[in-house]
Amino acid sequence: MRHEEYMQRCLQLALNGLGTTSPNPLVGSVIVRQGKIIGEGWHHKAGEPHAEVMAIRSVADESLLREATLYVNLEPCAHHGRTPPCSDLIIEKKIPRVVVGTGDPFVEVSGKGIARMRKAGIEVTEGILPDQCQQINKRFFTFHTQKRPYIILKWAQSRDGFLDWERGDDEKGPNWITGKEAKILVHHWRVQEDAILVGAQTAITDNPSLTVRETKGKNPVRLLIDPDLRVAKDRNLYDQQSKTIILNLQKEGTENTVEFIRVTDRALVMSSLLEACYQRNITSILVEGGAETLHHFILSGNWDEARIFTGTVSFGSGLLAPSIQGLPMDSSIIGNDHLQILFRE
């Protein structure tokens, strides 16, 4: 097998940690001797051993490490965090060769792990499938290079391009445009992201829980943009199923699982949101609406990916879906609905 094939295996292993490693990256590692994989592992959860450690521990005969090559999709760490530096363990075990997919953008690591291993006489090869290795950690790279979360916009629209029909003043509750299959997929997405966000009008009209119910996994942090605190405290976002952060113009403090962040000016809501997420190690946000909130993210350029469902129903009139331009990355059929994924160019 070539470097690329072993690195592909690292990426496969790394994906096992999707939804559990944040704020740490997704990392997989493979150890090869004489063309045979003798050990492999991945990072399971923040605070637990890193992928390189798991791979080394999986090797039955530790003496073989001195004749082996370690593959890993992200540069081994060189700092003491919750766990000791992986680069030190690699040196200690006298592994002679290391192949790295891409460097680590985190300032405590960036280049230091590779430099430390080379100084110890280890042969280090860099840049194997670098685009794929960065893509798998798009959340981690965005967080550390742009100092903000990776932002995914998500909405469902009717066949004729509406988010909702024309409602009367008393019409409340969610409007299901898509089918069961799409709903289950969205709940899988919720597990994968650190936070989920809606605006005040969506919270009032739909009263969403924004929790994970259609699959297993952790609930994301719930983010609510409610400048005038219009959302009543008997709404689902005020229950205690998950932490909720509310950006507003009036109040600061914490009540049970709800944290209020006071913003001094409406024009500062977006920048305050991104800063608050960065300070709290929230590396990704799934923005689920509504129309005005999605528009603000699009207009400000604060988005990285858009996931757009188109259902089979038509409304004829109503609340128009957002207009967005991006690089088409995927198109698929989920049940009876169409899903398009765009990346910001």
Contacts in CASP RR format, 6 or more apart in sequence:
PFRMAT RR
TARGET T0000
AUTHOR 0000-0000-0000
METHOD contacts of the structure
MODEL  1
MRHEEYMQRCLQLALNGLGTTSPNPLVGSVIVRQGKIIGEGWHHKAGEPH
AEVMAIRSVADESLLREATLYVNLEPCAHHGRTPPCSDLIIEKKIPRVVV
GTGDPFVEVSGKGIARMRKAGIEVTEGILPDQCQQINKRFFTFHTQKRPY
IILKWAQSRDGFLDWERGDDEKGPNWITGKEAKILVHHWRVQEDAILVGA
QTAITDNPSLTVRETKGKNPVRLLIDPDLRVAKDRNLYDQQSKTIILNLQ
KEGTENTVEFIRVTDRALVMSSLLEACYQRNITSILVEGGAETLHHFILS
GNWDEARIFTGTVSFGSGLLAPSIQGLPMDSSIIGNDHLQILFRE
1 32 0 8 1.000
1 35 0 8 1.000
3 71 0 8 1.000
3 99 0 8 1.000
3 125 0 8 1.000
3 128 0 8 1.000
4 128 0 8 1.000
4 129 0 8 1.000
6 30 0 8 1.000
6 32 0 8 1.000
6 37 0 8 1.000
6 71 0 8 1.000
6 99 0 8 1.000
7 71 0 8 1.000
7 73 0 8 1.000
7 99 0 8 1.000
7 101 0 8 1.000
7 128 0 8 1.000
7 129 0 8 1.000
7 132 0 8 1.000
7 133 0 8 1.000
8 129 0 8 1.000
8 132 0 8 1.000
9 30 0 8 1.000
9 37 0 8 1.000
9 40 0 8 1.000
9 71 0 8 1.000
10 27 0 8 1.000
10 28 0 8 1.000
10 29 0 8 1.000
10 30 0 8 1.000
10 51 0 8 1.000
10 71 0 8 1.000
10 72 0 8 1.000
10 73 0 8 1.000
10 101 0 8 1.000
11 28 0 8 1.000
11 73 0 8 1.000
11 129 0 8 1.000
11 132 0 8 1.000
11 133 0 8 1.000
11 136 0 8 1.000
13 28 0 8 1.000
13 29 0 8 1.000
13 30 0 8 1.000
13 40 0 8 1.000
13 41 0 8 1.000
13 42 0 8 1.000
13 51 0 8 1.000
14 26 0 8 1.000
14 27 0 8 1.000
14 28 0 8 1.000
14 42 0 8 1.000
14 43 0 8 1.000
14 51 0 8 1.000
14 73 0 8 1.000
14 136 0 8 1.000
15 26 0 8 1.000
15 136 0 8 1.000
16 42 0 8 1.000
16 44 0 8 1.000
17 26 0 8 1.000
17 42 0 8 1.000
17 43 0 8 1.000
17 44 0 8 1.000
17 45 0 8 1.000
18 26 0 8 1.000
18 192 0 8 1.000
19 191 0 8 1.000
19 192 0 8 1.000
19 193 0 8 1.000
19 217 0 8 1.000
19 218 0 8 1.000
20 44 0 8 1.000
20 45 0 8 1.000
20 46 0 8 1.000
20 218 0 8 1.000
21 27 0 8 1.000
21 43 0 8 1.000
21 44 0 8 1.000
21 45 0 8 1.000
21 46 0 8 1.000
22 46 0 8 1.000
22 139 0 8 1.000
22 194 0 8 1.000
22 281 0 8 1.000
22 283 0 8 1.000
22 284 0 8 1.000
23 46 0 8 1.000
23 140 0 8 1.000
23 143 0 8 1.000
23 194 0 8 1.000
23 281 0 8 1.000
23 283 0 8 1.000
24 43 0 8 1.000
24 46 0 8 1.000
24 47 0 8 1.000
24 140 0 8 1.000
25 43 0 8 1.000
25 74 0 8 1.000
25 104 0 8 1.000
25 137 0 8 1.000
25 140 0 8 1.000
26 42 0 8 1.000
26 43 0 8 1.000
26 73 0 8 1.000
26 136 0 8 1.000
26 137 0 8 1.000
26 140 0 8 1.000
27 42 0 8 1.000
27 43 0 8 1.000
27 50 0 8 1.000
27 51 0 8 1.000
27 52 0 8 1.000
27 72 0 8 1.000
27 73 0 8 1.000
27 74 0 8 1.000
28 40 0 8 1.000
28 41 0 8 1.000
28 42 0 8 1.000
28 43 0 8 1.000
28 51 0 8 1.000
28 55 0 8 1.000
28 72 0 8 1.000
28 73 0 8 1.000
29 40 0 8 1.000
29 41 0 8 1.000
29 42 0 8 1.000
29 51 0 8 1.000
29 52 0 8 1.000
29 54 0 8 1.000
29 55 0 8 1.000
29 70 0 8 1.000
29 71 0 8 1.000
29 72 0 8 1.000
29 73 0 8 1.000
30 37 0 8 1.000
30 39 0 8 1.000
30 40 0 8 1.000
30 41 0 8 1.000
30 55 0 8 1.000
30 70 0 8 1.000
30 71 0 8 1.000
30 72 0 8 1.000
31 37 0 8 1.000
31 38 0 8 1.000
31 39 0 8 1.000
31 40 0 8 1.000
31 55 0 8 1.000
31 56 0 8 1.000
31 58 0 8 1.000
31 59 0 8 1.000
31 65 0 8 1.000
31 68 0 8 1.000
31 69 0 8 1.000
31 70 0 8 1.000
31 71 0 8 1.000
31 95 0 8 1.000
32 38 0 8 1.000
32 68 0 8 1.000
32 69 0 8 1.000
32 70 0 8 1.000
32 71 0 8 1.000
33 64 0 8 1.000
33 67 0 8 1.000
33 68 0 8 1.000
33 69 0 8 1.000
34 67 0 8 1.000
38 59 0 8 1.000
38 60 0 8 1.000
38 61 0 8 1.000
38 64 0 8 1.000
38 68 0 8 1.000
39 55 0 8 1.000
39 56 0 8 1.000
39 58 0 8 1.000
39 59 0 8 1.000
40 54 0 8 1.000
40 55 0 8 1.000
40 58 0 8 1.000
41 51 0 8 1.000
41 54 0 8 1.000
41 55 0 8 1.000
41 58 0 8 1.000
42 51 0 8 1.000
42 54 0 8 1.000
43 49 0 8 1.000
43 50 0 8 1.000
43 51 0 8 1.000
43 54 0 8 1.000
44 54 0 8 1.000
46 82 0 8 1.000
47 82 0 8 1.000
47 83 0 8 1.000
48 83 0 8 1.000
49 57 0 8 1.000
49 83 0 8 1.000
50 76 0 8 1.000
50 77 0 8 1.000
50 83 0 8 1.000
50 86 0 8 1.000
51 72 0 8 1.000
52 70 0 8 1.000
52 72 0 8 1.000
52 76 0 8 1.000
52 86 0 8 1.000
52 89 0 8 1.000
52 90 0 8 1.000
53 83 0 8 1.000
53 86 0 8 1.000
53 89 0 8 1.000
55 70 0 8 1.000
55 72 0 8 1.000
56 62 0 8 1.000
56 65 0 8 1.000
56 70 0 8 1.000
56 89 0 8 1.000
56 90 0 8 1.000
56 93 0 8 1.000
56 95 0 8 1.000
59 65 0 8 1.000
59 68 0 8 1.000
62 93 0 8 1.000
65 93 0 8 1.000
65 94 0 8 1.000
65 95 0 8 1.000
66 93 0 8 1.000
66 94 0 8 1.000
66 95 0 8 1.000
66 96 0 8 1.000
67 96 0 8 1.000
68 95 0 8 1.000
68 96 0 8 1.000
68 97 0 8 1.000
69 95 0 8 1.000
69 96 0 8 1.000
69 97 0 8 1.000
69 98 0 8 1.000
69 99 0 8 1.000
70 90 0 8 1.000
70 95 0 8 1.000
70 97 0 8 1.000
70 98 0 8 1.000
70 99 0 8 1.000
71 98 0 8 1.000
71 99 0 8 1.000
71 128 0 8 1.000
72 98 0 8 1.000
72 99 0 8 1.000
72 100 0 8 1.000
72 101 0 8 1.000
73 100 0 8 1.000
73 101 0 8 1.000
73 102 0 8 1.000
73 129 0 8 1.000
73 133 0 8 1.000
73 136 0 8 1.000
73 137 0 8 1.000
74 100 0 8 1.000
74 101 0 8 1.000
74 102 0 8 1.000
74 103 0 8 1.000
74 104 0 8 1.000
74 133 0 8 1.000
74 137 0 8 1.000
75 100 0 8 1.000
75 101 0 8 1.000
75 102 0 8 1.000
75 103 0 8 1.000
75 104 0 8 1.000
75 109 0 8 1.000
75 110 0 8 1.000
75 111 0 8 1.000
75 113 0 8 1.000
75 114 0 8 1.000
76 85 0 8 1.000
76 86 0 8 1.000
76 87 0 8 1.000
76 90 0 8 1.000
76 98 0 8 1.000
76 100 0 8 1.000
76 113 0 8 1.000
76 114 0 8 1.000
76 117 0 8 1.000
77 85 0 8 1.000
77 86 0 8 1.000
77 87 0 8 1.000
77 104 0 8 1.000
77 108 0 8 1.000
77 109 0 8 1.000
77 113 0 8 1.000
78 85 0 8 1.000
78 87 0 8 1.000
78 88 0 8 1.000
78 108 0 8 1.000
78 109 0 8 1.000
78 111 0 8 1.000
78 112 0 8 1.000
78 113 0 8 1.000
78 115 0 8 1.000
78 116 0 8 1.000
79 85 0 8 1.000
79 108 0 8 1.000
79 109 0 8 1.000
79 112 0 8 1.000
85 113 0 8 1.000
85 116 0 8 1.000
87 112 0 8 1.000
87 113 0 8 1.000
87 114 0 8 1.000
87 116 0 8 1.000
87 117 0 8 1.000
88 116 0 8 1.000
90 98 0 8 1.000
90 117 0 8 1.000
90 122 0 8 1.000
91 116 0 8 1.000
91 117 0 8 1.000
91 120 0 8 1.000
91 122 0 8 1.000
95 122 0 8 1.000
96 122 0 8 1.000
96 123 0 8 1.000
97 122 0 8 1.000
97 123 0 8 1.000
97 124 0 8 1.000
97 125 0 8 1.000
98 117 0 8 1.000
98 122 0 8 1.000
98 123 0 8 1.000
98 124 0 8 1.000
98 125 0 8 1.000
99 124 0 8 1.000
99 125 0 8 1.000
99 128 0 8 1.000
100 114 0 8 1.000
100 124 0 8 1.000
100 125 0 8 1.000
100 126 0 8 1.000
100 127 0 8 1.000
100 128 0 8 1.000
101 126 0 8 1.000
101 127 0 8 1.000
101 128 0 8 1.000
101 129 0 8 1.000
101 130 0 8 1.000
101 133 0 8 1.000
102 126 0 8 1.000
102 127 0 8 1.000
102 130 0 8 1.000
102 133 0 8 1.000
102 134 0 8 1.000
103 109 0 8 1.000
103 110 0 8 1.000
103 111 0 8 1.000
103 114 0 8 1.000
103 126 0 8 1.000
104 110 0 8 1.000
104 111 0 8 1.000
104 113 0 8 1.000
105 140 0 8 1.000
105 141 0 8 1.000
105 144 0 8 1.000
105 145 0 8 1.000
106 140 0 8 1.000
106 144 0 8 1.000
107 144 0 8 1.000
114 124 0 8 1.000
114 126 0 8 1.000
117 124 0 8 1.000
118 124 0 8 1.000
127 133 0 8 1.000
134 141 0 8 1.000
138 150 0 8 1.000
138 304 0 8 1.000
138 305 0 8 1.000
139 149 0 8 1.000
139 150 0 8 1.000
139 194 0 8 1.000
139 283 0 8 1.000
139 284 0 8 1.000
140 283 0 8 1.000
142 148 0 8 1.000
142 149 0 8 1.000
142 150 0 8 1.000
142 283 0 8 1.000
142 304 0 8 1.000
143 149 0 8 1.000
143 150 0 8 1.000
143 278 0 8 1.000
143 283 0 8 1.000
143 284 0 8 1.000
147 278 0 8 1.000
148 274 0 8 1.000
148 277 0 8 1.000
148 278 0 8 1.000
148 302 0 8 1.000
149 194 0 8 1.000
149 195 0 8 1.000
149 274 0 8 1.000
149 277 0 8 1.000
149 278 0 8 1.000
149 282 0 8 1.000
149 283 0 8 1.000
149 284 0 8 1.000
149 285 0 8 1.000
150 283 0 8 1.000
150 284 0 8 1.000
150 285 0 8 1.000
150 304 0 8 1.000
150 305 0 8 1.000
151 284 0 8 1.000
151 285 0 8 1.000
151 287 0 8 1.000
151 297 0 8 1.000
151 302 0 8 1.000
151 303 0 8 1.000
151 304 0 8 1.000
151 305 0 8 1.000
152 189 0 8 1.000
152 193 0 8 1.000
152 284 0 8 1.000
152 285 0 8 1.000
152 286 0 8 1.000
152 287 0 8 1.000
152 303 0 8 1.000
152 304 0 8 1.000
152 305 0 8 1.000
152 306 0 8 1.000
152 307 0 8 1.000
153 287 0 8 1.000
153 294 0 8 1.000
153 297 0 8 1.000
153 298 0 8 1.000
153 303 0 8 1.000
153 305 0 8 1.000
153 306 0 8 1.000
153 307 0 8 1.000
153 322 0 8 1.000
153 324 0 8 1.000
154 186 0 8 1.000
154 189 0 8 1.000
154 286 0 8 1.000
154 287 0 8 1.000
154 288 0 8 1.000
154 289 0 8 1.000
154 306 0 8 1.000
154 307 0 8 1.000
154 308 0 8 1.000
154 309 0 8 1.000
155 163 0 8 1.000
155 288 0 8 1.000
155 289 0 8 1.000
155 290 0 8 1.000
155 294 0 8 1.000
155 308 0 8 1.000
155 309 0 8 1.000
155 321 0 8 1.000
155 322 0 8 1.000
156 163 0 8 1.000
156 177 0 8 1.000
156 178 0 8 1.000
156 182 0 8 1.000
156 308 0 8 1.000
156 309 0 8 1.000
156 310 0 8 1.000
156 311 0 8 1.000
156 337 0 8 1.000
157 163 0 8 1.000
157 177 0 8 1.000
157 308 0 8 1.000
157 309 0 8 1.000
157 310 0 8 1.000
157 311 0 8 1.000
157 321 0 8 1.000
158 177 0 8 1.000
158 310 0 8 1.000
158 311 0 8 1.000
158 313 0 8 1.000
158 314 0 8 1.000
158 315 0 8 1.000
158 316 0 8 1.000
158 321 0 8 1.000
159 310 0 8 1.000
159 311 0 8 1.000
159 312 0 8 1.000
159 313 0 8 1.000
159 314 0 8 1.000
160 314 0 8 1.000
160 315 0 8 1.000
160 316 0 8 1.000
161 310 0 8 1.000
161 315 0 8 1.000
161 320 0 8 1.000
161 321 0 8 1.000
162 315 0 8 1.000
162 316 0 8 1.000
162 317 0 8 1.000
162 318 0 8 1.000
162 319 0 8 1.000
162 320 0 8 1.000
162 321 0 8 1.000
163 177 0 8 1.000
163 290 0 8 1.000
163 291 0 8 1.000
163 318 0 8 1.000
163 319 0 8 1.000
163 320 0 8 1.000
163 321 0 8 1.000
164 175 0 8 1.000
164 315 0 8 1.000
164 318 0 8 1.000
164 319 0 8 1.000
165 175 0 8 1.000
165 315 0 8 1.000
165 317 0 8 1.000
165 318 0 8 1.000
165 319 0 8 1.000
166 315 0 8 1.000
166 317 0 8 1.000
166 318 0 8 1.000
166 319 0 8 1.000
167 205 0 8 1.000
172 204 0 8 1.000
172 205 0 8 1.000
172 206 0 8 1.000
172 207 0 8 1.000
173 205 0 8 1.000
173 206 0 8 1.000
173 207 0 8 1.000
174 206 0 8 1.000
174 207 0 8 1.000
174 208 0 8 1.000
175 206 0 8 1.000
176 183 0 8 1.000
177 309 0 8 1.000
177 311 0 8 1.000
177 313 0 8 1.000
177 337 0 8 1.000
178 309 0 8 1.000
178 311 0 8 1.000
178 334 0 8 1.000
178 337 0 8 1.000
179 311 0 8 1.000
179 335 0 8 1.000
179 336 0 8 1.000
179 337 0 8 1.000
181 334 0 8 1.000
181 335 0 8 1.000
181 336 0 8 1.000
181 337 0 8 1.000
182 309 0 8 1.000
182 334 0 8 1.000
182 335 0 8 1.000
182 337 0 8 1.000
182 339 0 8 1.000
183 214 0 8 1.000
184 214 0 8 1.000
184 215 0 8 1.000
185 334 0 8 1.000
185 339 0 8 1.000
186 214 0 8 1.000
187 212 0 8 1.000
187 213 0 8 1.000
187 214 0 8 1.000
187 215 0 8 1.000
188 214 0 8 1.000
188 215 0 8 1.000
189 286 0 8 1.000
189 307 0 8 1.000
190 196 0 8 1.000
190 210 0 8 1.000
190 211 0 8 1.000
190 212 0 8 1.000
190 219 0 8 1.000
190 220 0 8 1.000
190 286 0 8 1.000
191 212 0 8 1.000
191 215 0 8 1.000
191 216 0 8 1.000
191 217 0 8 1.000
191 218 0 8 1.000
191 220 0 8 1.000
192 284 0 8 1.000
193 220 0 8 1.000
193 284 0 8 1.000
193 285 0 8 1.000
193 286 0 8 1.000
194 220 0 8 1.000
194 221 0 8 1.000
194 277 0 8 1.000
194 281 0 8 1.000
194 282 0 8 1.000
194 283 0 8 1.000
194 284 0 8 1.000
194 285 0 8 1.000
195 220 0 8 1.000
195 221 0 8 1.000
195 222 0 8 1.000
195 223 0 8 1.000
195 245 0 8 1.000
195 277 0 8 1.000
195 282 0 8 1.000
195 284 0 8 1.000
195 285 0 8 1.000
195 286 0 8 1.000
196 210 0 8 1.000
196 220 0 8 1.000
196 221 0 8 1.000
196 222 0 8 1.000
196 223 0 8 1.000
196 285 0 8 1.000
196 286 0 8 1.000
196 287 0 8 1.000
196 288 0 8 1.000
197 222 0 8 1.000
197 223 0 8 1.000
197 224 0 8 1.000
197 225 0 8 1.000
197 285 0 8 1.000
197 286 0 8 1.000
197 287 0 8 1.000
197 288 0 8 1.000
197 289 0 8 1.000
197 293 0 8 1.000
198 208 0 8 1.000
198 210 0 8 1.000
198 223 0 8 1.000
198 224 0 8 1.000
198 225 0 8 1.000
198 287 0 8 1.000
198 288 0 8 1.000
198 289 0 8 1.000
198 290 0 8 1.000
198 293 0 8 1.000
199 224 0 8 1.000
199 225 0 8 1.000
199 226 0 8 1.000
199 289 0 8 1.000
199 290 0 8 1.000
199 292 0 8 1.000
199 293 0 8 1.000
200 224 0 8 1.000
200 225 0 8 1.000
200 226 0 8 1.000
200 227 0 8 1.000
200 228 0 8 1.000
200 230 0 8 1.000
200 231 0 8 1.000
201 290 0 8 1.000
201 292 0 8 1.000
202 208 0 8 1.000
202 288 0 8 1.000
202 289 0 8 1.000
202 290 0 8 1.000
202 293 0 8 1.000
203 224 0 8 1.000
203 226 0 8 1.000
203 231 0 8 1.000
203 235 0 8 1.000
203 237 0 8 1.000
204 230 0 8 1.000
204 231 0 8 1.000
204 232 0 8 1.000
204 235 0 8 1.000
207 235 0 8 1.000
207 236 0 8 1.000
208 236 0 8 1.000
208 237 0 8 1.000
208 288 0 8 1.000
209 236 0 8 1.000
209 237 0 8 1.000
209 239 0 8 1.000
209 241 0 8 1.000
210 219 0 8 1.000
210 220 0 8 1.000
210 222 0 8 1.000
210 236 0 8 1.000
210 237 0 8 1.000
210 242 0 8 1.000
210 288 0 8 1.000
211 219 0 8 1.000
211 241 0 8 1.000
211 242 0 8 1.000
212 218 0 8 1.000
212 219 0 8 1.000
212 220 0 8 1.000
219 241 0 8 1.000
219 242 0 8 1.000
220 242 0 8 1.000
220 286 0 8 1.000
221 242 0 8 1.000
221 243 0 8 1.000
221 244 0 8 1.000
221 245 0 8 1.000
221 280 0 8 1.000
221 282 0 8 1.000
222 237 0 8 1.000
222 242 0 8 1.000
222 243 0 8 1.000
222 244 0 8 1.000
222 245 0 8 1.000
223 244 0 8 1.000
223 245 0 8 1.000
223 247 0 8 1.000
223 273 0 8 1.000
223 277 0 8 1.000
223 285 0 8 1.000
224 231 0 8 1.000
224 237 0 8 1.000
224 244 0 8 1.000
224 245 0 8 1.000
224 246 0 8 1.000
224 247 0 8 1.000
225 247 0 8 1.000
225 269 0 8 1.000
225 273 0 8 1.000
225 293 0 8 1.000
226 246 0 8 1.000
226 247 0 8 1.000
226 248 0 8 1.000
227 247 0 8 1.000
227 248 0 8 1.000
227 249 0 8 1.000
227 263 0 8 1.000
227 266 0 8 1.000
227 269 0 8 1.000
228 248 0 8 1.000
228 249 0 8 1.000
228 250 0 8 1.000
229 246 0 8 1.000
229 248 0 8 1.000
229 250 0 8 1.000
229 251 0 8 1.000
231 237 0 8 1.000
231 238 0 8 1.000
231 246 0 8 1.000
232 238 0 8 1.000
237 244 0 8 1.000
237 246 0 8 1.000
238 244 0 8 1.000
238 258 0 8 1.000
240 256 0 8 1.000
240 257 0 8 1.000
242 257 0 8 1.000
243 257 0 8 1.000
243 258 0 8 1.000
243 259 0 8 1.000
244 257 0 8 1.000
244 258 0 8 1.000
244 259 0 8 1.000
245 258 0 8 1.000
245 259 0 8 1.000
245 261 0 8 1.000
245 276 0 8 1.000
245 280 0 8 1.000
246 258 0 8 1.000
246 259 0 8 1.000
246 260 0 8 1.000
246 261 0 8 1.000
247 261 0 8 1.000
247 263 0 8 1.000
247 269 0 8 1.000
247 272 0 8 1.000
247 273 0 8 1.000
247 276 0 8 1.000
248 260 0 8 1.000
248 261 0 8 1.000
248 262 0 8 1.000
248 263 0 8 1.000
249 262 0 8 1.000
249 263 0 8 1.000
249 264 0 8 1.000
249 265 0 8 1.000
249 266 0 8 1.000
250 262 0 8 1.000
251 260 0 8 1.000
251 262 0 8 1.000
252 260 0 8 1.000
252 261 0 8 1.000
252 262 0 8 1.000
253 259 0 8 1.000
253 260 0 8 1.000
254 260 0 8 1.000
261 272 0 8 1.000
261 276 0 8 1.000
263 269 0 8 1.000
263 272 0 8 1.000
270 296 0 8 1.000
270 297 0 8 1.000
270 300 0 8 1.000
270 302 0 8 1.000
274 302 0 8 1.000
277 285 0 8 1.000
287 293 0 8 1.000
287 294 0 8 1.000
287 297 0 8 1.000
287 303 0 8 1.000
291 319 0 8 1.000
291 320 0 8 1.000
291 321 0 8 1.000
291 322 0 8 1.000
294 322 0 8 1.000
295 322 0 8 1.000
297 303 0 8 1.000
298 322 0 8 1.000
298 323 0 8 1.000
298 324 0 8 1.000
301 344 0 8 1.000
303 344 0 8 1.000
304 343 0 8 1.000
304 344 0 8 1.000
305 329 0 8 1.000
305 341 0 8 1.000
305 342 0 8 1.000
305 343 0 8 1.000
305 344 0 8 1.000
306 324 0 8 1.000
306 326 0 8 1.000
306 341 0 8 1.000
306 342 0 8 1.000
306 344 0 8 1.000
307 339 0 8 1.000
307 340 0 8 1.000
307 341 0 8 1.000
308 321 0 8 1.000
308 324 0 8 1.000
308 339 0 8 1.000
308 340 0 8 1.000
308 341 0 8 1.000
308 342 0 8 1.000
309 334 0 8 1.000
309 337 0 8 1.000
309 338 0 8 1.000
309 339 0 8 1.000
310 337 0 8 1.000
310 338 0 8 1.000
310 339 0 8 1.000
310 340 0 8 1.000
311 336 0 8 1.000
311 337 0 8 1.000
311 338 0 8 1.000
312 336 0 8 1.000
312 337 0 8 1.000
324 342 0 8 1.000
325 345 0 8 1.000
326 342 0 8 1.000
326 343 0 8 1.000
326 344 0 8 1.000
326 345 0 8 1.000
327 342 0 8 1.000
327 343 0 8 1.000
327 344 0 8 1.000
327 345 0 8 1.000
328 340 0 8 1.000
328 341 0 8 1.000
328 342 0 8 1.000
329 341 0 8 1.000
329 342 0 8 1.000
329 343 0 8 1.000
330 339 0 8 1.000
330 340 0 8 1.000
330 341 0 8 1.000
331 338 0 8 1.000
331 339 0 8 1.000
331 340 0 8 1.000
331 341 0 8 1.000
332 338 0 8 1.000
332 339 0 8 1.000
333 339 0 8 1.000
END
